[in-house]
Amino acid sequence: MTMSRKSLALALAGVLMTSGVALAQPTEIRIGVALEPPALDPTAGAAEAIDVVVYQNIFEGLVRIDETGAVQPGLAESWTISDDGLTYTFVLHDGVTFHDGTSFDADDVKFTFDRLLAEDSVNAQKALYEPISGVTVVDPTTVEFTLSRPDGLFLFNLGRGDAVIVAPESADNNASDPIGTGPFAFVQWDRGSRVVLEQYGPYWGELPKLTKATYLFISDTATMTNALLAGDVDGTNNFAPEALAVFEGNPQFKVLVGSTEGETILATNNREAPFDDLKVRQAMAHALDRQEIIDGATYGYGVPIGTHFAPHHPYYLDLTETYPHDVEKAKALLAEAGYADGFSATLKLPPVAYARLSGQIIASQFAQVGIRLELINMEWAQWLEDVFANKDFDLTIISHVEPFDIGIYADPDYYFGYDNADVQSLNETLNATTDEAERKALAQQLQTIISQDAVNGYLFELAQTGVWNAKLEGMWQNAPVEGVVLRDIHWVQ
């Protein structure tokens, strides 16, 4: 029997389709990230770059945070809360193993939190877990937490990278050889170049579609751009906004613009004159033109804020009109405060583009009302020592990326030195409240007070600007917590 060329082509196509050759989906991904983590243990370091690689990939917590910021079951399949809010009982998944083959059970949970709360703990967020007064192993799959006071953020905090579960057999080596329970196991770390993860076959949950993920460290925007265009990387979670135009409208890529937890503020030293004067802070607030700052520093991708809270959060209150841009009002307030001729101050800027660019724009805006700023560029180590630790500054610009961190305004020893007894009392009540409606009302009261007090200049929420291969799906558009979560990422034809 002879076959026509058309029949032969169809037959060959059928063979390819049934063999899976032609339609095989890729199962590996290469992700470009700007910063290399200093270590790979999220329970022993504060760097966001750690969670970008390991959070929900290598390590897991009792619960996990999803893209909306909601708490979902993790290593705990369920939990109950006592009526007084002081006892949380977690039922754990059975049959879970760590990547070295050791079993996971309630003893590992107790070990993790005893280690986190120990006097010599180096956990960057140890204070968040201070309400835990005890962890009791009921049986291998049941663990009970006792709190000293109700904590409305307890479950959320258990879902952070700081509270992932580690094993006594491997915890000491997690900084360089991380061993968790997640869907991906650590393979190698070529320092200065990449980290490689591979799917963990015995994973207790649903296996991800990806079998391998490589994180490539590319700090230079031009190099990242070229790598994306050449196909050397498949995507990046946070690309430089000034270069996004290269990819917008290009059918080979998708640009995902979302929000982060990064409240970007003109942090103000409330301890020092003239910034201890409310009228001066109000004048500075009126002098700020947020949209001009957003357009110039984030190329239009930031979201304006009028208080220290993420706009995507259900508790957020839009207070951007508390002090609308008004040059004449700013001048009048300065005159009332005794600074009719203005004053001079320093603005110390860390080495990130949003801060340096915002600083130049704010200096120009403040000059219009008589405030003369000297811009001082600093490296991170110097900024952390001088500004954050020693509180030696007038003004600075920084993004606060921790979720739900309005509680910093209740700490008079925090670097911007705001001391308000009402705020401290409200925050204490908020921390002890578990009813959602009551928590929202309290959070909005706090937002309103710090906005009216113009504690800091509230500028914008940092955007997450991802660039990905157009055939990839499942990436998070928003970043309610730090991390590039791989579990839902997959290729489509």
Helices and strands as residue ranges (DSSP letters): H 5-19, E 28-33, H 48-54, E 63-65, E 71-73, E 76-81, E 87-92, H 106-117, G 126-129, E 132-139, E 142-147, H 154-158, G 161-163, G 171-173, E 184-190, E 194-199, E 212-217, H 221-230, E 235-236, G 241-246, E 253-268, H 278-287, H 290-297, E 303-304, H 327-336, E 343-349, H 353-367, E 371-377, H 380-383, I 384-389, E 395-400, G 406-410, H 421-431, H 436-452, E 457-469, E 472-473, E 490-491
